[in-house]
């Protein structure tokens, strides 16, 4: 059974890292290992997916009005040609279409994701490797910003959603980071940093909700061993910390680049590789 201390630690790690481009799965895997948990145990992997629902609730609360606005614009646009001229209509389609690929790939490859990929060597390599993608994305962002040719929220279309959604599939590899993948894809598409970050939040809702509910159903017989109280506590902690993280990140990206996160990822990946190579941590 998970202790309440374990539940709080994992809830904090989940809430803090879910929306930052540093890989929540990677950090949770390391945290689980340091707490003495078996990282590829089905109940443990299900637990980490379920407490993500706390982060999703934080997103729904923070962006509640905007989510409702996008949904209503999408519904009206289905039957009203004039309503389709509202920029919220293609933006809503971008979120919907961008959420589909990761759901399909995540379901089909779930046994690989929950098994062989739950390896700390994978996390270390992905932390460093995806940092190169983020660096290129930031460089393109700066070049477009200097030329005054970035696109904002009102210029996002369905094609953007599909491409960002396809790139989001890379986040199924622990260490890549879902937000790191989606924000980078948005920047490479010429979308400004704040809009790309908000898109990342919106695309997280269906992906993480589906993953959490699926894990809750598929592992219902194993979850009892972890403790209902601990699961509830971890989810609540993840909710509170994630809400604060969302508010902070939106303020941060409005005036700062993601390069500080790139530096952190490289150092974290290198440090993890050192710990694994020295035998201080086991990879699985």
Backbone as CSV, one residue per row, in Angstrom:
resi,resn,N_x,N_y,N_z,CA_x,CA_y,CA_z,C_x,C_y,C_z
1,UNK,0.837,-1.200,0.000,0.000,0.000,0.000,0.870,1.248,0.000
2,UNK,0.483,2.222,-0.783,1.182,3.499,-0.837,0.998,4.226,0.491
3,UNK,2.040,4.857,0.978,1.879,5.657,2.193,1.314,7.021,1.815
4,UNK,0.798,7.731,2.818,0.268,9.068,2.558,1.406,10.026,2.177
5,UNK,2.572,9.780,2.710,3.735,10.585,2.323,4.039,10.387,0.837
6,UNK,4.032,9.117,0.399,4.244,8.823,-1.015,3.210,9.544,-1.874
7,UNK,1.963,9.508,-1.436,0.875,10.126,-2.198,1.077,11.628,-2.351
8,UNK,1.523,12.281,-1.275,1.762,13.727,-1.320,2.928,14.039,-2.250
9,UNK,4.013,13.281,-2.126,5.192,13.519,-2.968,4.823,13.369,-4.442
10,UNK,4.147,12.290,-4.792,3.793,12.050,-6.195,2.780,13.087,-6.687
11,UNK,1.881,13.523,-5.804,0.926,14.565,-6.183,1.613,15.883,-6.481
12,UNK,2.598,16.235,-5.661,3.357,17.471,-5.888,4.137,17.382,-7.198
13,UNK,4.810,16.248,-7.416,5.600,16.076,-8.638,4.697,16.148,-9.864
14,UNK,3.546,15.473,-9.813,2.608,15.495,-10.940,2.107,16.909,-11.213
15,UNK,1.624,17.586,-10.174,1.070,18.929,-10.360,2.105,19.931,-10.830
16,UNK,3.339,19.789,-10.354,4.393,20.733,-10.695,4.904,20.531,-12.114
17,UNK,4.976,19.279,-12.569,5.635,18.991,-13.845,4.697,18.688,-15.003
18,UNK,3.402,18.510,-14.744,2.489,18.112,-15.821,2.463,19.118,-16.960
19,UNK,2.481,20.399,-16.642,2.351,21.409,-17.689,3.659,22.138,-17.988
20,UNK,4.681,21.923,-17.171,5.993,22.473,-17.492,6.667,21.542,-18.497
21,UNK,7.468,22.079,-19.411,8.068,21.237,-20.461,9.278,20.446,-19.993
22,UNK,9.074,19.676,-18.908,10.187,18.929,-18.319,9.881,17.440,-18.176
23,UNK,8.690,17.006,-18.588,8.249,15.611,-18.541,7.772,15.179,-17.152
24,UNK,6.461,15.173,-16.985,5.886,14.713,-15.717,6.106,13.213,-15.537
25,UNK,5.945,12.439,-16.623,6.130,10.984,-16.523,7.567,10.656,-16.125
26,UNK,8.519,11.368,-16.723,9.914,11.139,-16.381,10.188,11.438,-14.916
27,UNK,9.692,12.564,-14.434,9.921,12.936,-13.041,9.178,11.999,-12.086
28,UNK,7.970,11.593,-12.465,7.228,10.654,-11.621,7.943,9.302,-11.545
29,UNK,8.504,8.876,-12.682,9.225,7.604,-12.693,10.424,7.655,-11.755
30,UNK,11.162,8.758,-11.807,12.310,8.915,-10.912,11.844,8.981,-9.452
31,UNK,10.773,9.744,-9.193,10.256,9.872,-7.830,9.786,8.523,-7.286
32,UNK,9.088,7.758,-8.131,8.625,6.429,-7.710,9.797,5.532,-7.361
33,UNK,10.844,5.598,-8.179,12.018,4.770,-7.930,12.681,5.160,-6.614
34,UNK,12.779,6.452,-6.347,13.418,6.918,-5.123,12.576,6.595,-3.883
35,UNK,11.259,6.443,-4.091,10.373,6.067,-2.984,10.335,4.556,-2.772
36,UNK,11.052,3.832,-3.622,11.105,2.390,-3.473,9.967,1.646,-4.133
37,UNK,9.250,2.317,-5.040,8.136,1.676,-5.741,8.637,1.000,-7.010
38,UNK,7.918,-0.006,-7.457,8.268,-0.705,-8.686,7.625,0.044,-9.848
39,UNK,8.436,0.713,-10.658,7.906,1.670,-11.621,7.093,1.032,-12.740
40,UNK,7.344,-0.257,-13.033,6.572,-0.895,-14.097,5.439,-1.770,-13.563
41,UNK,5.165,-1.655,-12.249,4.023,-2.350,-11.659,2.735,-1.726,-12.203
42,UNK,1.795,-2.534,-12.733,0.573,-1.987,-13.335,-0.188,-1.029,-12.426
43,UNK,-0.292,-1.368,-11.143,-1.029,-0.491,-10.231,-0.335,0.847,-10.057
44,UNK,0.986,0.861,-10.067,1.741,2.109,-9.902,1.604,2.990,-11.135
45,UNK,1.732,2.387,-12.330,1.575,3.178,-13.549,0.146,3.699,-13.668
46,UNK,-0.823,2.905,-13.214,-2.215,3.367,-13.238,-2.421,4.517,-12.260
47,UNK,-1.790,4.426,-11.094,-1.911,5.480,-10.093,-1.416,6.818,-10.642
48,UNK,-0.271,6.786,-11.325,0.277,8.033,-11.864,-0.618,8.603,-12.956
49,UNK,-1.325,7.729,-13.682,-2.246,8.217,-14.705,-3.498,8.808,-14.064
50,UNK,-3.945,8.191,-12.986,-5.181,8.642,-12.335,-5.001,9.994,-11.646
51,UNK,-3.862,10.203,-10.972,-3.698,11.489,-10.291,-3.546,12.640,-11.292
52,UNK,-3.312,12.297,-12.575,-3.306,13.333,-13.604,-4.676,13.995,-13.724
53,UNK,-5.727,13.287,-13.292,-7.061,13.866,-13.343,-7.139,15.120,-12.473
54,UNK,-6.329,15.170,-11.415,-6.287,16.374,-10.596,-5.762,17.554,-11.394
55,UNK,-4.729,17.311,-12.213,-4.177,18.373,-13.056,-5.188,18.806,-14.112
56,UNK,-5.966,17.850,-14.628,-6.974,18.172,-15.629,-8.086,19.020,-15.017
57,UNK,-8.495,18.691,-13.806,-9.509,19.499,-13.128,-9.016,20.932,-12.934
58,UNK,-7.727,21.069,-12.652,-7.150,22.412,-12.513,-7.235,23.170,-13.831
59,UNK,-6.971,22.479,-14.949,-7.063,23.107,-16.265,-8.496,23.531,-16.570
60,UNK,-9.454,22.663,-16.275,-10.864,22.977,-16.528,-11.311,24.181,-15.714
61,UNK,-10.857,24.255,-14.483,-11.235,25.386,-13.639,-10.574,26.674,-14.117
62,UNK,-9.295,26.607,-14.446,-8.551,27.805,-14.849,-9.067,28.361,-16.171
63,UNK,-9.330,27.471,-17.134,-9.745,27.907,-18.467,-11.236,27.679,-18.723
64,UNK,-12.011,27.516,-17.664,-13.418,27.156,-17.802,-14.196,28.008,-18.790
65,UNK,-14.114,29.310,-18.655,-14.889,30.204,-19.524,-14.446,30.090,-20.980
66,UNK,-13.154,29.991,-21.191,-12.644,29.912,-22.561,-13.008,28.570,-23.196
67,UNK,-12.974,27.522,-22.421,-13.340,26.206,-22.938,-14.807,26.197,-23.362
68,UNK,-15.659,26.778,-22.546,-17.081,26.867,-22.886,-17.265,27.711,-24.147
69,UNK,-16.524,28.800,-24.238,-16.617,29.671,-25.421,-16.230,28.929,-26.698
70,UNK,-15.135,28.155,-26.628,-14.695,27.383,-27.792,-15.710,26.302,-28.151
71,UNK,-16.248,25.656,-27.147,-17.227,24.593,-27.404,-18.475,25.151,-28.078
72,UNK,-18.976,26.279,-27.583,-20.176,26.878,-28.169,-19.910,27.357,-29.592
73,UNK,-18.723,27.915,-29.832,-18.370,28.360,-31.181,-18.312,27.170,-32.135
74,UNK,-17.798,26.049,-31.664,-17.715,24.840,-32.486,-19.101,24.303,-32.813
75,UNK,-19.971,24.258,-31.813,-21.343,23.755,-32.023,-22.093,24.641,-33.003
76,UNK,-21.998,25.963,-32.825,-22.692,26.880,-33.737,-22.144,26.761,-35.150
77,UNK,-20.840,26.598,-35.263,-20.222,26.527,-36.583,-20.585,25.290,-37.362
78,UNK,-21.039,24.242,-36.696,-21.408,23.011,-37.392,-22.611,23.213,-38.308
79,UNK,-23.482,24.163,-37.951,-24.706,24.360,-38.732,-24.862,25.768,-39.292
80,UNK,-23.990,26.678,-38.897,-24.133,28.077,-39.303,-22.853,28.541,-40.003
81,UNK,-22.956,28.839,-41.292,-21.786,29.256,-42.073,-21.196,30.554,-41.536
82,UNK,-22.052,31.466,-41.092,-21.566,32.739,-40.567,-20.761,32.530,-39.285
83,UNK,-21.198,31.566,-38.466,-20.499,31.289,-37.210,-19.098,30.743,-37.465
84,UNK,-18.871,30.162,-38.638,-17.562,29.595,-38.951,-16.518,30.669,-39.203
85,UNK,-16.953,31.910,-39.373,-16.002,33.000,-39.566,-15.375,33.446,-38.240
86,UNK,-15.971,33.007,-37.138,-15.414,33.304,-35.816,-14.138,32.492,-35.634
87,UNK,-13.041,33.131,-35.254,-11.766,32.420,-35.159,-11.781,31.329,-34.094
88,UNK,-12.761,31.342,-33.190,-12.865,30.278,-32.192,-13.256,28.943,-32.831
89,UNK,-13.914,28.996,-33.990,-14.358,27.756,-34.635,-13.170,26.923,-35.126
90,UNK,-12.251,27.470,-35.935,-11.085,26.659,-36.327,-10.172,26.332,-35.154
91,UNK,-10.131,27.220,-34.151,-9.317,26.938,-32.967,-9.862,25.714,-32.233
92,UNK,-11.185,25.632,-32.135,-11.806,24.469,-31.494,-11.511,23.197,-32.279
93,UNK,-11.562,23.288,-33.607,-11.252,22.124,-34.443,-9.787,21.719,-34.265
94,UNK,-8.911,22.694,-34.095,-7.489,22.394,-33.886,-7.298,21.563,-32.624
95,UNK,-8.005,21.938,-31.561,-7.896,21.193,-30.305,-8.467,19.787,-30.453
96,UNK,-9.626,19.690,-31.108,-10.274,18.379,-31.272,-9.412,17.444,-32.113
97,UNK,-8.995,17.913,-33.277,-8.204,17.066,-34.171,-6.829,16.760,-33.581
98,UNK,-6.274,17.721,-32.860,-4.958,17.513,-32.269,-4.958,16.522,-31.115
99,UNK,-6.139,16.245,-30.575,-6.232,15.325,-29.444,-6.384,13.866,-29.871
100,UNK,-6.677,13.634,-31.139,-6.974,12.276,-31.602,-5.731,11.391,-31.754
101,UNK,-4.657,11.861,-32.413,-3.509,10.965,-32.646,-2.925,10.349,-31.384
102,UNK,-2.732,11.143,-30.338,-2.106,10.617,-29.122,-3.002,9.579,-28.455
103,UNK,-4.318,9.749,-28.596,-5.238,8.764,-28.037,-5.110,7.422,-28.738
104,UNK,-5.028,7.463,-30.069,-4.905,6.221,-30.850,-3.572,5.540,-30.578
105,UNK,-2.494,6.299,-30.695,-1.161,5.719,-30.492,-0.993,5.249,-29.052
106,UNK,-1.488,6.035,-28.105,-1.368,5.663,-26.700,-2.087,4.362,-26.389
107,UNK,-3.253,4.168,-26.998,-4.006,2.934,-26.754,-3.319,1.737,-27.398
108,UNK,-2.913,1.887,-28.646,-2.303,0.766,-29.364,-0.950,0.371,-28.783
109,UNK,-0.213,1.356,-28.283,1.141,1.074,-27.778,1.200,1.064,-26.252
110,UNK,0.062,0.921,-25.594,0.014,1.055,-24.139,0.903,0.052,-23.409
111,UNK,1.026,-1.162,-23.941,1.835,-2.168,-23.253,3.325,-1.826,-23.331
112,UNK,3.737,-1.212,-24.437,5.131,-0.785,-24.572,5.393,0.427,-23.685
113,UNK,4.437,1.354,-23.672,4.590,2.580,-22.883,4.654,2.262,-21.398
114,UNK,3.803,1.339,-20.942,3.741,1.007,-19.521,4.793,-0.021,-19.114
115,UNK,5.467,-0.634,-20.109,6.459,-1.663,-19.819,7.865,-1.232,-20.136
116,UNK,8.378,-1.606,-21.327,9.780,-1.325,-21.678,10.177,0.149,-21.599
117,UNK,9.245,1.057,-21.918,9.608,2.470,-21.902,9.698,3.050,-20.487
118,UNK,9.188,2.319,-19.504,9.303,2.779,-18.115,10.694,2.408,-17.599
119,UNK,11.677,2.972,-18.216,13.075,2.688,-17.929,13.792,4.024,-17.776
120,UNK,14.561,4.174,-16.727,15.183,5.471,-16.461,16.240,5.851,-17.494
121,UNK,16.816,4.866,-18.191,17.726,5.209,-19.277,16.962,5.886,-20.408
122,UNK,15.740,5.437,-20.646,14.890,6.069,-21.660,14.584,7.504,-21.252
123,UNK,14.258,7.695,-19.987,13.957,9.039,-19.478,15.158,9.962,-19.653
124,UNK,16.337,9.497,-19.266,17.548,10.321,-19.368,17.824,10.715,-20.811
125,UNK,17.732,9.742,-21.719,18.003,10.017,-23.135,16.976,10.978,-23.719
126,UNK,15.697,10.780,-23.384,14.640,11.623,-23.938,14.717,13.060,-23.412
127,UNK,15.083,13.218,-22.153,15.228,14.564,-21.590,16.244,15.379,-22.391
128,UNK,17.363,14.758,-22.711,18.415,15.468,-23.445,18.054,15.620,-24.914
129,UNK,17.598,14.528,-25.543,17.330,14.548,-26.985,16.244,15.547,-27.355
130,UNK,15.147,15.581,-26.595,14.065,16.506,-26.959,14.439,17.954,-26.678
131,UNK,15.425,18.163,-25.834,15.893,19.527,-25.579,16.410,20.161,-26.866
132,UNK,16.984,19.349,-27.756,17.471,19.868,-29.039,16.299,20.371,-29.887
133,UNK,15.185,19.641,-29.851,13.992,20.074,-30.592,13.483,21.393,-30.024
134,UNK,13.438,21.502,-28.719,12.973,22.730,-28.074,13.873,23.906,-28.420
135,UNK,15.175,23.649,-28.503,16.122,24.715,-28.851,15.850,25.231,-30.266
136,UNK,15.648,24.316,-31.206,15.351,24.709,-32.595,14.035,25.482,-32.651
137,UNK,13.039,25.016,-31.890,11.742,25.681,-31.875,11.853,27.103,-31.334
138,UNK,12.638,27.279,-30.288,12.827,28.619,-29.723,13.555,29.535,-30.712
139,UNK,14.512,28.965,-31.430,15.241,29.757,-32.438,14.284,30.233,-33.528
140,UNK,13.408,29.351,-33.972,12.436,29.749,-34.998,11.481,30.804,-34.447
141,UNK,11.070,30.643,-33.208,10.186,31.627,-32.581,10.836,33.010,-32.588
142,UNK,12.103,33.057,-32.206,12.802,34.339,-32.149,12.942,34.958,-33.541
143,UNK,13.231,34.129,-34.542,13.391,34.634,-35.908,12.075,35.210,-36.427
144,UNK,10.981,34.510,-36.169,9.681,34.985,-36.637,9.232,36.222,-35.876
145,UNK,9.557,36.255,-34.582,9.194,37.424,-33.776,9.932,38.662,-34.270
146,UNK,11.202,38.483,-34.620,11.994,39.599,-35.132,11.456,40.095,-36.467
147,UNK,10.917,39.170,-37.260,10.372,39.539,-38.568,8.918,39.990,-38.477
148,UNK,8.323,39.862,-37.294,6.930,40.258,-37.114,5.952,39.375,-37.855
149,UNK,6.300,38.109,-38.025,5.439,37.217,-38.810,4.887,36.043,-38.008
150,UNK,4.810,36.193,-36.699,4.201,35.149,-35.886,2.682,35.168,-36.033
151,UNK,2.077,34.027,-35.743,0.620,33.928,-35.779,0.077,33.831,-34.357
152,UNK,-1.051,34.486,-34.124,-1.673,34.471,-32.813,-2.858,33.532,-32.763
153,UNK,-3.619,33.623,-31.688,-4.754,32.735,-31.465,-5.767,32.783,-32.598
154,UNK,-5.992,33.963,-33.138,-6.987,34.120,-34.193,-6.579,33.560,-35.534
155,UNK,-5.341,33.049,-35.633,-4.850,32.525,-36.915,-4.515,31.040,-36.860
156,UNK,-4.874,30.395,-35.771,-4.657,28.952,-35.651,-5.738,28.216,-36.422
157,UNK,-5.352,27.189,-37.186,-6.337,26.443,-37.969,-6.245,24.949,-37.678
158,UNK,-7.114,24.190,-38.345,-7.186,22.747,-38.112,-5.880,22.046,-38.464
159,UNK,-5.204,22.519,-39.512,-3.930,21.909,-39.908,-2.912,22.021,-38.783
160,UNK,-2.883,23.171,-38.108,-1.994,23.329,-36.958,-2.301,22.257,-35.910
161,UNK,-3.592,22.054,-35.661,-4.004,21.080,-34.663,-3.534,19.677,-34.997
162,UNK,-3.690,19.294,-36.263,-3.284,17.949,-36.675,-1.779,17.758,-36.498
163,UNK,-1.001,18.728,-36.942,0.463,18.606,-36.860,0.929,18.592,-35.398
164,UNK,0.382,19.498,-34.590,0.748,19.523,-33.172,0.323,18.219,-32.503
165,UNK,-0.849,17.709,-32.891,-1.329,16.451,-32.335,-0.438,15.277,-32.681
166,UNK,0.080,15.260,-33.891,0.989,14.184,-34.293,2.296,14.259,-33.495
167,UNK,2.802,15.468,-33.317,4.039,15.636,-32.541,3.799,15.255,-31.077
168,UNK,2.594,15.485,-30.603,2.266,15.150,-29.218,2.465,13.654,-28.929
169,UNK,2.382,12.827,-29.958,2.578,11.382,-29.780,3.966,11.057,-29.246
170,UNK,4.952,11.896,-29.558,6.298,11.666,-29.033,6.330,11.753,-27.506
171,UNK,5.343,12.471,-26.935,5.328,12.644,-25.485,4.981,11.358,-24.752
172,UNK,4.556,10.337,-25.486,4.290,9.049,-24.863,5.592,8.378,-24.413
173,UNK,6.723,8.886,-24.916,8.037,8.413,-24.470,8.395,9.170,-23.188
174,UNK,8.532,8.489,-22.058,8.868,9.185,-20.810,10.152,10.002,-20.959
175,UNK,10.072,11.266,-20.574,11.226,12.143,-20.682,11.071,13.192,-21.764
176,UNK,10.188,12.950,-22.746,9.990,13.926,-23.819,9.216,15.124,-23.308
177,UNK,8.102,14.879,-22.613,7.210,15.907,-22.085,6.113,16.262,-23.085
178,UNK,4.880,16.083,-22.644,3.741,16.400,-23.508,3.702,17.887,-23.828
179,UNK,3.879,18.733,-22.800,3.867,20.172,-23.054,5.087,20.593,-23.863
180,UNK,6.231,19.949,-23.594,7.425,20.258,-24.378,7.237,19.930,-25.841
181,UNK,6.534,18.820,-26.125,6.291,18.417,-27.507,5.299,19.352,-28.188
182,UNK,4.190,19.646,-27.528,3.139,20.449,-28.157,3.528,21.918,-28.299
183,UNK,4.174,22.466,-27.270,4.604,23.870,-27.370,5.653,24.018,-28.461
184,UNK,6.609,23.085,-28.512,7.645,23.141,-29.548,7.020,23.057,-30.937
185,UNK,6.050,22.158,-31.108,5.384,22.023,-32.405,4.668,23.314,-32.784
186,UNK,4.033,23.949,-31.799,3.367,25.215,-32.066,4.337,26.301,-32.487
187,UNK,5.473,26.379,-31.809,6.482,27.381,-32.165,7.035,27.124,-33.563
188,UNK,7.272,25.849,-33.888,7.782,25.512,-35.221,6.758,25.830,-36.307
189,UNK,5.488,25.838,-35.937,4.424,26.194,-36.886,4.265,27.710,-37.010
190,UNK,5.043,28.470,-36.247,4.968,29.925,-36.347,3.960,30.555,-35.425
191,UNK,3.480,29.808,-34.452,2.503,30.323,-33.489,3.246,30.968,-32.323
192,UNK,2.722,32.066,-31.802,3.417,32.739,-30.709,3.413,31.881,-29.454
193,UNK,4.324,32.148,-28.541,4.583,31.277,-27.409,3.378,31.143,-26.474
194,UNK,2.689,32.236,-26.194,1.542,32.172,-25.283,0.427,31.329,-25.885
195,UNK,0.130,31.545,-27.167,-0.923,30.770,-27.829,-0.554,29.295,-27.893
196,UNK,0.704,28.999,-28.197,1.157,27.610,-28.253,1.030,26.939,-26.885
197,UNK,1.304,27.705,-25.833,1.198,27.159,-24.482,-0.252,26.881,-24.121
198,UNK,-1.150,27.796,-24.468,-2.570,27.566,-24.194,-3.091,26.367,-24.980
199,UNK,-2.677,26.230,-26.233,-3.067,25.064,-27.024,-2.609,23.775,-26.343
200,UNK,-1.422,23.814,-25.779,-0.895,22.655,-25.071,-1.789,22.285,-23.901
201,UNK,-2.263,23.291,-23.166,-3.167,23.032,-22.050,-4.462,22.388,-22.549
202,UNK,-5.052,22.961,-23.605,-6.329,22.458,-24.102,-6.216,21.025,-24.616
203,UNK,-5.107,20.723,-25.313,-4.933,19.370,-25.849,-4.644,18.351,-24.753
204,UNK,-4.245,18.838,-23.591,-3.990,17.918,-22.478,-5.288,17.353,-21.926
205,UNK,-6.374,18.107,-22.033,-7.628,17.715,-21.372,-8.140,16.362,-21.863
206,UNK,-8.401,16.182,-23.168,-8.910,14.869,-23.603,-7.880,13.755,-23.446
207,UNK,-6.601,14.060,-23.715,-5.569,13.021,-23.661,-5.392,12.481,-22.246
208,UNK,-5.247,13.369,-21.272,-4.994,12.928,-19.907,-6.247,12.372,-19.249
209,UNK,-7.419,12.938,-19.599,-8.677,12.410,-19.058,-8.893,10.979,-19.517
210,UNK,-8.690,10.744,-20.813,-8.872,9.391,-21.349,-7.892,8.416,-20.706
211,UNK,-6.627,8.831,-20.553,-5.615,7.956,-19.952,-5.969,7.623,-18.506
212,UNK,-6.417,8.622,-17.752,-6.768,8.400,-16.358,-7.967,7.498,-16.190
213,UNK,-9.017,7.741,-16.968,-10.230,6.922,-16.859,-9.973,5.494,-17.326
214,UNK,-9.192,5.348,-18.404,-8.874,4.009,-18.901,-8.100,3.214,-17.849
215,UNK,-7.133,3.865,-17.217,-6.345,3.196,-16.181,-7.213,2.840,-14.979
216,UNK,-8.138,3.715,-14.645,-9.019,3.474,-13.511,-9.875,2.229,-13.731
217,UNK,-10.338,2.056,-14.971,-11.182,0.905,-15.294,-10.354,-0.365,-15.468
218,UNK,-9.265,-0.271,-16.244,-8.488,-1.465,-16.574,-7.716,-2.030,-15.387
219,UNK,-7.354,-1.170,-14.432,-6.572,-1.631,-13.287,-7.357,-1.565,-11.981
220,UNK,-8.687,-1.619,-12.080,-9.507,-1.458,-10.872,-9.227,-2.539,-9.824
221,UNK,-8.852,-3.747,-10.291,-8.584,-4.828,-9.346,-7.258,-4.639,-8.619
222,UNK,-6.332,-3.895,-9.206,-5.014,-3.700,-8.601,-4.919,-2.439,-7.765
223,UNK,-5.779,-1.465,-8.058,-5.652,-0.165,-7.405,-5.975,-0.212,-5.920
224,UNK,-6.793,-1.180,-5.523,-7.157,-1.273,-4.119,-5.947,-1.455,-3.226
225,UNK,-4.904,-2.072,-3.761,-3.693,-2.299,-2.971,-2.967,-1.009,-2.638
226,UNK,-3.246,0.052,-3.394,-2.552,1.327,-3.169,-3.253,2.192,-2.133
227,UNK,-4.544,1.942,-1.916,-5.275,2.708,-0.928,-6.099,3.826,-1.529
228,UNK,-7.418,3.821,-1.277,-8.318,4.841,-1.825,-7.996,6.220,-1.268
229,UNK,-7.687,6.280,0.022,-7.365,7.567,0.639,-6.110,8.184,0.061
230,UNK,-5.112,7.352,-0.171,-3.870,7.837,-0.760,-4.089,8.333,-2.179
231,UNK,-4.946,7.636,-2.924,-5.219,8.042,-4.300,-5.958,9.380,-4.337
232,UNK,-6.913,9.537,-3.440,-7.648,10.791,-3.368,-6.724,11.930,-2.951
233,UNK,-5.880,11.684,-1.977,-4.947,12.722,-1.511,-3.998,13.134,-2.625
234,UNK,-3.436,12.160,-3.351,-2.526,12.474,-4.448,-3.195,13.301,-5.523
235,UNK,-4.456,12.983,-5.810,-5.205,13.720,-6.838,-5.479,15.158,-6.408
236,UNK,-5.855,15.340,-5.144,-6.132,16.687,-4.622,-4.856,17.530,-4.611
237,UNK,-3.764,16.943,-4.171,-2.487,17.669,-4.156,-2.079,18.052,-5.572
238,UNK,-2.254,17.113,-6.520,-1.918,17.396,-7.916,-2.765,18.546,-8.445
239,UNK,-4.038,18.584,-8.066,-4.940,19.655,-8.497,-4.447,21.024,-8.014
240,UNK,-4.146,21.134,-6.739,-3.736,22.424,-6.158,-2.421,22.901,-6.774
241,UNK,-1.451,22.007,-6.846,-0.135,22.389,-7.367,-0.214,22.689,-8.858
242,UNK,-1.005,21.914,-9.610,-1.135,22.137,-11.046,-1.784,23.487,-11.343
243,UNK,-2.781,23.872,-10.544,-3.437,25.174,-10.763,-2.419,26.307,-10.618
244,UNK,-1.583,26.226,-9.590,-0.555,27.248,-9.387,0.466,27.217,-10.520
245,UNK,0.801,26.013,-11.015,1.776,25.882,-12.101,1.259,26.494,-13.398
246,UNK,-0.028,26.290,-13.678,-0.630,26.856,-14.883,-0.538,28.381,-14.853
247,UNK,-0.965,28.957,-13.732,-0.945,30.413,-13.597,0.480,30.954,-13.756
248,UNK,1.435,30.274,-13.144,2.822,30.741,-13.221,3.363,30.621,-14.634
249,UNK,3.123,29.488,-15.309,3.702,29.269,-16.629,3.174,30.272,-17.645
250,UNK,1.888,30.587,-17.582,1.329,31.557,-18.529,1.966,32.932,-18.356
251,UNK,2.215,33.318,-17.116,2.893,34.598,-16.874,4.339,34.528,-17.358
252,UNK,4.971,33.392,-17.145,6.374,33.228,-17.503,6.582,33.323,-19.008
253,UNK,5.786,32.568,-19.789,6.005,32.523,-21.242,5.617,33.832,-21.923
254,UNK,4.879,34.680,-21.229,4.500,35.960,-21.829,5.712,36.855,-22.037
255,UNK,6.736,36.664,-21.217,7.916,37.536,-21.307,9.245,36.779,-21.326
256,UNK,9.195,35.459,-21.299,10.426,34.671,-21.242,10.397,33.526,-22.250
257,UNK,11.583,33.077,-22.658,11.689,31.919,-23.546,11.706,30.639,-22.709
258,UNK,11.754,29.499,-23.384,11.799,28.203,-22.709,13.235,27.714,-22.521
259,UNK,14.214,28.565,-22.785,15.606,28.109,-22.745,16.052,27.686,-21.343
260,UNK,15.471,28.294,-20.317,15.844,27.873,-18.967,15.403,26.432,-18.712
261,UNK,14.257,26.046,-19.279,13.800,24.665,-19.141,14.708,23.716,-19.933
262,UNK,15.204,24.197,-21.075,16.119,23.376,-21.877,17.375,23.066,-21.074
263,UNK,17.923,24.087,-20.438,19.109,23.880,-19.613,18.843,22.904,-18.479
264,UNK,17.680,23.053,-17.843,17.330,22.147,-16.750,17.218,20.716,-17.241
265,UNK,16.569,20.533,-18.399,16.377,19.190,-18.944,17.720,18.502,-19.228
266,UNK,18.640,19.249,-19.821,19.948,18.672,-20.141,20.683,18.272,-18.864
267,UNK,20.668,19.146,-17.869,21.330,18.836,-16.601,20.658,17.659,-15.907
268,UNK,19.320,17.632,-15.924,18.590,16.540,-15.277,18.861,15.215,-15.981
269,UNK,18.865,15.241,-17.318,19.133,14.026,-18.068,20.545,13.513,-17.825
270,UNK,21.506,14.432,-17.837,22.902,14.045,-17.597,23.083,13.535,-16.170
271,UNK,22.446,14.201,-15.210,22.546,13.763,-13.818,21.933,12.392,-13.603
272,UNK,20.804,12.155,-14.256,20.150,10.858,-14.148,21.012,9.761,-14.764
273,UNK,21.598,10.055,-15.925,22.479,9.081,-16.577,23.691,8.761,-15.685
274,UNK,24.219,9.795,-15.010,25.347,9.595,-14.106,24.947,8.691,-12.939
275,UNK,23.756,8.945,-12.379,23.275,8.142,-11.254,23.066,6.687,-11.664
276,UNK,22.551,6.498,-12.877,22.334,5.139,-13.370,23.656,4.436,-13.653
277,UNK,24.566,5.158,-14.308,25.860,4.576,-14.620,26.679,4.227,-13.391
278,UNK,26.534,5.031,-12.317,27.282,4.785,-11.083,26.617,3.724,-10.220
279,UNK,25.398,3.311,-10.626,24.695,2.296,-9.841,23.931,2.851,-8.663
280,UNK,23.772,4.159,-8.568,23.024,4.753,-7.469,21.524,4.530,-7.635
281,UNK,21.080,4.382,-8.865,19.672,4.086,-9.161,19.634,2.922,-10.144
282,UNK,18.596,2.107,-10.008,18.377,1.030,-10.990,17.462,1.560,-12.070
283,UNK,17.683,1.117,-13.286,16.924,1.650,-14.412,15.463,1.247,-14.396
284,UNK,15.145,0.088,-13.813,13.751,-0.387,-13.765,13.389,-0.814,-12.350
